[in-house]
Amino acid sequence: MSSVDTTPADTEGVTAIFRRVLETEDVTADSDFFLLGGDSLIATRVLSALARTYGVELSFEDFVLAPTPAGLVALIAGVR
């Protein structure tokens, strides 16, 4: 049995991942991960959490092109 969530990604869920990984509550749907102090190493933790939670594999390049929770949700919706 898989522990992957089958529900669609939503901005609330992705924002929560950003908050947990960046260890700050100062994240909104339009917050830029890199402007909040995130780096490539920490981004891999977000990508892993997205894969575990939503069952989608995104590349680091995908993340750079859509570094906000809202941007990633739109990207994930396009992948499915």
Phi and psi restraints in degrees (range 20) as a CNS / XPLOR table:
assign (resid 1 and name C) (resid 2 and name N)
       (resid 2 and name CA) (resid 2 and name C) 1.0 -86.7 20.0 2
assign (resid 2 and name N) (resid 2 and name CA)
       (resid 2 and name C) (resid 3 and name N) 1.0 147.3 20.0 2
assign (resid 2 and name C) (resid 3 and name N)
       (resid 3 and name CA) (resid 3 and name C) 1.0 -97.3 20.0 2
assign (resid 3 and name N) (resid 3 and name CA)
       (resid 3 and name C) (resid 4 and name N) 1.0 9.2 20.0 2
assign (resid 3 and name C) (resid 4 and name N)
       (resid 4 and name CA) (resid 4 and name C) 1.0 -76.7 20.0 2
assign (resid 4 and name N) (resid 4 and name CA)
       (resid 4 and name C) (resid 5 and name N) 1.0 132.0 20.0 2
assign (resid 4 and name C) (resid 5 and name N)
       (resid 5 and name CA) (resid 5 and name C) 1.0 -70.9 20.0 2
assign (resid 5 and name N) (resid 5 and name CA)
       (resid 5 and name C) (resid 6 and name N) 1.0 134.6 20.0 2
assign (resid 5 and name C) (resid 6 and name N)
       (resid 6 and name CA) (resid 6 and name C) 1.0 -98.4 20.0 2
assign (resid 6 and name N) (resid 6 and name CA)
       (resid 6 and name C) (resid 7 and name N) 1.0 1.0 20.0 2
assign (resid 6 and name C) (resid 7 and name N)
       (resid 7 and name CA) (resid 7 and name C) 1.0 -79.5 20.0 2
assign (resid 7 and name N) (resid 7 and name CA)
       (resid 7 and name C) (resid 8 and name N) 1.0 152.7 20.0 2
assign (resid 7 and name C) (resid 8 and name N)
       (resid 8 and name CA) (resid 8 and name C) 1.0 -65.2 20.0 2
assign (resid 8 and name N) (resid 8 and name CA)
       (resid 8 and name C) (resid 9 and name N) 1.0 150.4 20.0 2
assign (resid 8 and name C) (resid 9 and name N)
       (resid 9 and name CA) (resid 9 and name C) 1.0 -65.5 20.0 2
assign (resid 9 and name N) (resid 9 and name CA)
       (resid 9 and name C) (resid 10 and name N) 1.0 142.5 20.0 2
assign (resid 9 and name C) (resid 10 and name N)
       (resid 10 and name CA) (resid 10 and name C) 1.0 -132.0 20.0 2
assign (resid 10 and name N) (resid 10 and name CA)
       (resid 10 and name C) (resid 11 and name N) 1.0 160.4 20.0 2
assign (resid 10 and name C) (resid 11 and name N)
       (resid 11 and name CA) (resid 11 and name C) 1.0 -62.8 20.0 2
assign (resid 11 and name N) (resid 11 and name CA)
       (resid 11 and name C) (resid 12 and name N) 1.0 -33.0 20.0 2
assign (resid 11 and name C) (resid 12 and name N)
       (resid 12 and name CA) (resid 12 and name C) 1.0 -63.3 20.0 2
assign (resid 12 and name N) (resid 12 and name CA)
       (resid 12 and name C) (resid 13 and name N) 1.0 -44.4 20.0 2
assign (resid 12 and name C) (resid 13 and name N)
       (resid 13 and name CA) (resid 13 and name C) 1.0 -67.1 20.0 2
assign (resid 13 and name N) (resid 13 and name CA)
       (resid 13 and name C) (resid 14 and name N) 1.0 -43.6 20.0 2
assign (resid 13 and name C) (resid 14 and name N)
       (resid 14 and name CA) (resid 14 and name C) 1.0 -70.0 20.0 2
assign (resid 14 and name N) (resid 14 and name CA)
       (resid 14 and name C) (resid 15 and name N) 1.0 -36.6 20.0 2
assign (resid 14 and name C) (resid 15 and name N)
       (resid 15 and name CA) (resid 15 and name C) 1.0 -61.4 20.0 2
assign (resid 15 and name N) (resid 15 and name CA)
       (resid 15 and name C) (resid 16 and name N) 1.0 -40.7 20.0 2
assign (resid 15 and name C) (resid 16 and name N)
       (resid 16 and name CA) (resid 16 and name C) 1.0 -62.9 20.0 2
assign (resid 16 and name N) (resid 16 and name CA)
       (resid 16 and name C) (resid 17 and name N) 1.0 -38.0 20.0 2
assign (resid 16 and name C) (resid 17 and name N)
       (resid 17 and name CA) (resid 17 and name C) 1.0 -63.6 20.0 2
assign (resid 17 and name N) (resid 17 and name CA)
       (resid 17 and name C) (resid 18 and name N) 1.0 -46.0 20.0 2
assign (resid 17 and name C) (resid 18 and name N)
       (resid 18 and name CA) (resid 18 and name C) 1.0 -57.3 20.0 2
assign (resid 18 and name N) (resid 18 and name CA)
       (resid 18 and name C) (resid 19 and name N) 1.0 -46.2 20.0 2
assign (resid 18 and name C) (resid 19 and name N)
       (resid 19 and name CA) (resid 19 and name C) 1.0 -60.7 20.0 2
assign (resid 19 and name N) (resid 19 and name CA)
       (resid 19 and name C) (resid 20 and name N) 1.0 -43.6 20.0 2
assign (resid 19 and name C) (resid 20 and name N)
       (resid 20 and name CA) (resid 20 and name C) 1.0 -65.8 20.0 2
assign (resid 20 and name N) (resid 20 and name CA)
       (resid 20 and name C) (resid 21 and name N) 1.0 -47.7 20.0 2
assign (resid 20 and name C) (resid 21 and name N)
       (resid 21 and name CA) (resid 21 and name C) 1.0 -69.6 20.0 2
assign (resid 21 and name N) (resid 21 and name CA)
       (resid 21 and name C) (resid 22 and name N) 1.0 -40.6 20.0 2
assign (resid 21 and name C) (resid 22 and name N)
       (resid 22 and name CA) (resid 22 and name C) 1.0 -84.2 20.0 2
assign (resid 22 and name N) (resid 22 and name CA)
       (resid 22 and name C) (resid 23 and name N) 1.0 -8.5 20.0 2
assign (resid 22 and name C) (resid 23 and name N)
       (resid 23 and name CA) (resid 23 and name C) 1.0 56.1 20.0 2
assign (resid 23 and name N) (resid 23 and name CA)
       (resid 23 and name C) (resid 24 and name N) 1.0 47.3 20.0 2
assign (resid 23 and name C) (resid 24 and name N)
       (resid 24 and name CA) (resid 24 and name C) 1.0 -149.4 20.0 2
assign (resid 24 and name N) (resid 24 and name CA)
       (resid 24 and name C) (resid 25 and name N) 1.0 147.5 20.0 2
assign (resid 24 and name C) (resid 25 and name N)
       (resid 25 and name CA) (resid 25 and name C) 1.0 -89.3 20.0 2
assign (resid 25 and name N) (resid 25 and name CA)
       (resid 25 and name C) (resid 26 and name N) 1.0 -7.5 20.0 2
assign (resid 25 and name C) (resid 26 and name N)
       (resid 26 and name CA) (resid 26 and name C) 1.0 -81.4 20.0 2
assign (resid 26 and name N) (resid 26 and name CA)
       (resid 26 and name C) (resid 27 and name N) 1.0 55.2 20.0 2
assign (resid 26 and name C) (resid 27 and name N)
       (resid 27 and name CA) (resid 27 and name C) 1.0 -129.0 20.0 2
assign (resid 27 and name N) (resid 27 and name CA)
       (resid 27 and name C) (resid 28 and name N) 1.0 131.0 20.0 2
assign (resid 27 and name C) (resid 28 and name N)
       (resid 28 and name CA) (resid 28 and name C) 1.0 -119.5 20.0 2
assign (resid 28 and name N) (resid 28 and name CA)
       (resid 28 and name C) (resid 29 and name N) 1.0 177.3 20.0 2
assign (resid 28 and name C) (resid 29 and name N)
       (resid 29 and name CA) (resid 29 and name C) 1.0 -60.4 20.0 2
assign (resid 29 and name N) (resid 29 and name CA)
       (resid 29 and name C) (resid 30 and name N) 1.0 -26.3 20.0 2
assign (resid 29 and name C) (resid 30 and name N)
       (resid 30 and name CA) (resid 30 and name C) 1.0 -104.5 20.0 2
assign (resid 30 and name N) (resid 30 and name CA)
       (resid 30 and name C) (resid 31 and name N) 1.0 11.1 20.0 2
assign (resid 30 and name C) (resid 31 and name N)
       (resid 31 and name CA) (resid 31 and name C) 1.0 -73.5 20.0 2
assign (resid 31 and name N) (resid 31 and name CA)
       (resid 31 and name C) (resid 32 and name N) 1.0 132.4 20.0 2
assign (resid 31 and name C) (resid 32 and name N)
       (resid 32 and name CA) (resid 32 and name C) 1.0 -83.4 20.0 2
assign (resid 32 and name N) (resid 32 and name CA)
       (resid 32 and name C) (resid 33 and name N) 1.0 120.5 20.0 2
assign (resid 32 and name C) (resid 33 and name N)
       (resid 33 and name CA) (resid 33 and name C) 1.0 -51.6 20.0 2
assign (resid 33 and name N) (resid 33 and name CA)
       (resid 33 and name C) (resid 34 and name N) 1.0 -45.8 20.0 2
assign (resid 33 and name C) (resid 34 and name N)
       (resid 34 and name CA) (resid 34 and name C) 1.0 -72.6 20.0 2
assign (resid 34 and name N) (resid 34 and name CA)
       (resid 34 and name C) (resid 35 and name N) 1.0 -33.1 20.0 2
assign (resid 34 and name C) (resid 35 and name N)
       (resid 35 and name CA) (resid 35 and name C) 1.0 -71.2 20.0 2
assign (resid 35 and name N) (resid 35 and name CA)
       (resid 35 and name C) (resid 36 and name N) 1.0 -21.7 20.0 2
assign (resid 35 and name C) (resid 36 and name N)
       (resid 36 and name CA) (resid 36 and name C) 1.0 -83.5 20.0 2
assign (resid 36 and name N) (resid 36 and name CA)
       (resid 36 and name C) (resid 37 and name N) 1.0 1.4 20.0 2
assign (resid 36 and name C) (resid 37 and name N)
       (resid 37 and name CA) (resid 37 and name C) 1.0 103.5 20.0 2
assign (resid 37 and name N) (resid 37 and name CA)
       (resid 37 and name C) (resid 38 and name N) 1.0 2.5 20.0 2
assign (resid 37 and name C) (resid 38 and name N)
       (resid 38 and name CA) (resid 38 and name C) 1.0 -70.9 20.0 2
assign (resid 38 and name N) (resid 38 and name CA)
       (resid 38 and name C) (resid 39 and name N) 1.0 152.9 20.0 2
assign (resid 38 and name C) (resid 39 and name N)
       (resid 39 and name CA) (resid 39 and name C) 1.0 -132.8 20.0 2
assign (resid 39 and name N) (resid 39 and name CA)
       (resid 39 and name C) (resid 40 and name N) 1.0 -177.7 20.0 2
assign (resid 39 and name C) (resid 40 and name N)
       (resid 40 and name CA) (resid 40 and name C) 1.0 -63.8 20.0 2
assign (resid 40 and name N) (resid 40 and name CA)
       (resid 40 and name C) (resid 41 and name N) 1.0 -36.1 20.0 2
assign (resid 40 and name C) (resid 41 and name N)
       (resid 41 and name CA) (resid 41 and name C) 1.0 -66.0 20.0 2
assign (resid 41 and name N) (resid 41 and name CA)
       (resid 41 and name C) (resid 42 and name N) 1.0 -45.4 20.0 2
assign (resid 41 and name C) (resid 42 and name N)
       (resid 42 and name CA) (resid 42 and name C) 1.0 -68.2 20.0 2
assign (resid 42 and name N) (resid 42 and name CA)
       (resid 42 and name C) (resid 43 and name N) 1.0 -32.6 20.0 2
assign (resid 42 and name C) (resid 43 and name N)
       (resid 43 and name CA) (resid 43 and name C) 1.0 -59.8 20.0 2
assign (resid 43 and name N) (resid 43 and name CA)
       (resid 43 and name C) (resid 44 and name N) 1.0 -33.9 20.0 2
assign (resid 43 and name C) (resid 44 and name N)
       (resid 44 and name CA) (resid 44 and name C) 1.0 -63.9 20.0 2
assign (resid 44 and name N) (resid 44 and name CA)
       (resid 44 and name C) (resid 45 and name N) 1.0 -30.3 20.0 2
assign (resid 44 and name C) (resid 45 and name N)
       (resid 45 and name CA) (resid 45 and name C) 1.0 -68.1 20.0 2
assign (resid 45 and name N) (resid 45 and name CA)
       (resid 45 and name C) (resid 46 and name N) 1.0 -39.2 20.0 2
assign (resid 45 and name C) (resid 46 and name N)
       (resid 46 and name CA) (resid 46 and name C) 1.0 -64.5 20.0 2
assign (resid 46 and name N) (resid 46 and name CA)
       (resid 46 and name C) (resid 47 and name N) 1.0 -46.2 20.0 2
assign (resid 46 and name C) (resid 47 and name N)
       (resid 47 and name CA) (resid 47 and name C) 1.0 -60.7 20.0 2
assign (resid 47 and name N) (resid 47 and name CA)
       (resid 47 and name C) (resid 48 and name N) 1.0 -40.1 20.0 2
assign (resid 47 and name C) (resid 48 and name N)
       (resid 48 and name CA) (resid 48 and name C) 1.0 -65.0 20.0 2
assign (resid 48 and name N) (resid 48 and name CA)
       (resid 48 and name C) (resid 49 and name N) 1.0 -42.1 20.0 2
assign (resid 48 and name C) (resid 49 and name N)
       (resid 49 and name CA) (resid 49 and name C) 1.0 -64.8 20.0 2
assign (resid 49 and name N) (resid 49 and name CA)
       (resid 49 and name C) (resid 50 and name N) 1.0 -39.2 20.0 2
assign (resid 49 and name C) (resid 50 and name N)
       (resid 50 and name CA) (resid 50 and name C) 1.0 -64.0 20.0 2
assign (resid 50 and name N) (resid 50 and name CA)
       (resid 50 and name C) (resid 51 and name N) 1.0 -41.5 20.0 2
assign (resid 50 and name C) (resid 51 and name N)
       (resid 51 and name CA) (resid 51 and name C) 1.0 -63.8 20.0 2
assign (resid 51 and name N) (resid 51 and name CA)
       (resid 51 and name C) (resid 52 and name N) 1.0 -45.0 20.0 2
assign (resid 51 and name C) (resid 52 and name N)
       (resid 52 and name CA) (resid 52 and name C) 1.0 -66.0 20.0 2
assign (resid 52 and name N) (resid 52 and name CA)
       (resid 52 and name C) (resid 53 and name N) 1.0 -41.7 20.0 2
assign (resid 52 and name C) (resid 53 and name N)
       (resid 53 and name CA) (resid 53 and name C) 1.0 -80.0 20.0 2
assign (resid 53 and name N) (resid 53 and name CA)
       (resid 53 and name C) (resid 54 and name N) 1.0 -41.8 20.0 2
assign (resid 53 and name C) (resid 54 and name N)
       (resid 54 and name CA) (resid 54 and name C) 1.0 -114.5 20.0 2
assign (resid 54 and name N) (resid 54 and name CA)
       (resid 54 and name C) (resid 55 and name N) 1.0 -2.7 20.0 2
assign (resid 54 and name C) (resid 55 and name N)
       (resid 55 and name CA) (resid 55 and name C) 1.0 69.1 20.0 2
assign (resid 55 and name N) (resid 55 and name CA)
       (resid 55 and name C) (resid 56 and name N) 1.0 31.3 20.0 2
assign (resid 55 and name C) (resid 56 and name N)
       (resid 56 and name CA) (resid 56 and name C) 1.0 -127.4 20.0 2
assign (resid 56 and name N) (resid 56 and name CA)
       (resid 56 and name C) (resid 57 and name N) 1.0 134.2 20.0 2
assign (resid 56 and name C) (resid 57 and name N)
       (resid 57 and name CA) (resid 57 and name C) 1.0 -99.4 20.0 2
assign (resid 57 and name N) (resid 57 and name CA)
       (resid 57 and name C) (resid 58 and name N) 1.0 115.0 20.0 2
assign (resid 57 and name C) (resid 58 and name N)
       (resid 58 and name CA) (resid 58 and name C) 1.0 -110.6 20.0 2
assign (resid 58 and name N) (resid 58 and name CA)
       (resid 58 and name C) (resid 59 and name N) 1.0 151.0 20.0 2
assign (resid 58 and name C) (resid 59 and name N)
       (resid 59 and name CA) (resid 59 and name C) 1.0 -88.7 20.0 2
assign (resid 59 and name N) (resid 59 and name CA)
       (resid 59 and name C) (resid 60 and name N) 1.0 166.7 20.0 2
assign (resid 59 and name C) (resid 60 and name N)
       (resid 60 and name CA) (resid 60 and name C) 1.0 -62.4 20.0 2
assign (resid 60 and name N) (resid 60 and name CA)
       (resid 60 and name C) (resid 61 and name N) 1.0 -36.7 20.0 2
assign (resid 60 and name C) (resid 61 and name N)
       (resid 61 and name CA) (resid 61 and name C) 1.0 -61.1 20.0 2
assign (resid 61 and name N) (resid 61 and name CA)
       (resid 61 and name C) (resid 62 and name N) 1.0 -41.5 20.0 2
assign (resid 61 and name C) (resid 62 and name N)
       (resid 62 and name CA) (resid 62 and name C) 1.0 -56.7 20.0 2
assign (resid 62 and name N) (resid 62 and name CA)
       (resid 62 and name C) (resid 63 and name N) 1.0 -44.1 20.0 2
assign (resid 62 and name C) (resid 63 and name N)
       (resid 63 and name CA) (resid 63 and name C) 1.0 -63.9 20.0 2
assign (resid 63 and name N) (resid 63 and name CA)
       (resid 63 and name C) (resid 64 and name N) 1.0 -41.9 20.0 2
assign (resid 63 and name C) (resid 64 and name N)
       (resid 64 and name CA) (resid 64 and name C) 1.0 -63.8 20.0 2
assign (resid 64 and name N) (resid 64 and name CA)
       (resid 64 and name C) (resid 65 and name N) 1.0 -37.0 20.0 2
assign (resid 64 and name C) (resid 65 and name N)
       (resid 65 and name CA) (resid 65 and name C) 1.0 -75.8 20.0 2
assign (resid 65 and name N) (resid 65 and name CA)
       (resid 65 and name C) (resid 66 and name N) 1.0 -21.3 20.0 2
assign (resid 65 and name C) (resid 66 and name N)
       (resid 66 and name CA) (resid 66 and name C) 1.0 -138.3 20.0 2
assign (resid 66 and name N) (resid 66 and name CA)
       (resid 66 and name C) (resid 67 and name N) 1.0 71.3 20.0 2
assign (resid 66 and name C) (resid 67 and name N)
       (resid 67 and name CA) (resid 67 and name C) 1.0 -85.4 20.0 2
assign (resid 67 and name N) (resid 67 and name CA)
       (resid 67 and name C) (resid 68 and name N) 1.0 17.2 20.0 2
assign (resid 67 and name C) (resid 68 and name N)
       (resid 68 and name CA) (resid 68 and name C) 1.0 -116.6 20.0 2
assign (resid 68 and name N) (resid 68 and name CA)
       (resid 68 and name C) (resid 69 and name N) 1.0 156.7 20.0 2
assign (resid 68 and name C) (resid 69 and name N)
       (resid 69 and name CA) (resid 69 and name C) 1.0 -55.3 20.0 2
assign (resid 69 and name N) (resid 69 and name CA)
       (resid 69 and name C) (resid 70 and name N) 1.0 -44.8 20.0 2
assign (resid 69 and name C) (resid 70 and name N)
       (resid 70 and name CA) (resid 70 and name C) 1.0 -63.6 20.0 2
assign (resid 70 and name N) (resid 70 and name CA)
       (resid 70 and name C) (resid 71 and name N) 1.0 -40.1 20.0 2
assign (resid 70 and name C) (resid 71 and name N)
       (resid 71 and name CA) (resid 71 and name C) 1.0 -64.8 20.0 2
assign (resid 71 and name N) (resid 71 and name CA)
       (resid 71 and name C) (resid 72 and name N) 1.0 -40.8 20.0 2
assign (resid 71 and name C) (resid 72 and name N)
       (resid 72 and name CA) (resid 72 and name C) 1.0 -68.3 20.0 2
assign (resid 72 and name N) (resid 72 and name CA)
       (resid 72 and name C) (resid 73 and name N) 1.0 -37.7 20.0 2
assign (resid 72 and name C) (resid 73 and name N)
       (resid 73 and name CA) (resid 73 and name C) 1.0 -61.2 20.0 2
assign (resid 73 and name N) (resid 73 and name CA)
       (resid 73 and name C) (resid 74 and name N) 1.0 -44.3 20.0 2
assign (resid 73 and name C) (resid 74 and name N)
       (resid 74 and name CA) (resid 74 and name C) 1.0 -63.0 20.0 2
assign (resid 74 and name N) (resid 74 and name CA)
       (resid 74 and name C) (resid 75 and name N) 1.0 -40.2 20.0 2
assign (resid 74 and name C) (resid 75 and name N)
       (resid 75 and name CA) (resid 75 and name C) 1.0 -64.9 20.0 2
assign (resid 75 and name N) (resid 75 and name CA)
       (resid 75 and name C) (resid 76 and name N) 1.0 -45.5 20.0 2
assign (resid 75 and name C) (resid 76 and name N)
       (resid 76 and name CA) (resid 76 and name C) 1.0 -61.2 20.0 2
assign (resid 76 and name N) (resid 76 and name CA)
       (resid 76 and name C) (resid 77 and name N) 1.0 -41.7 20.0 2
assign (resid 76 and name C) (resid 77 and name N)
       (resid 77 and name CA) (resid 77 and name C) 1.0 -60.9 20.0 2
assign (resid 77 and name N) (resid 77 and name CA)
       (resid 77 and name C) (resid 78 and name N) 1.0 -35.0 20.0 2
assign (resid 77 and name C) (resid 78 and name N)
       (resid 78 and name CA) (resid 78 and name C) 1.0 -73.4 20.0 2
assign (resid 78 and name N) (resid 78 and name CA)
       (resid 78 and name C) (resid 79 and name N) 1.0 -25.7 20.0 2
assign (resid 78 and name C) (resid 79 and name N)
       (resid 79 and name CA) (resid 79 and name C) 1.0 -77.5 20.0 2
assign (resid 79 and name N) (resid 79 and name CA)
       (resid 79 and name C) (resid 80 and name N) 1.0 -34.2 20.0 2
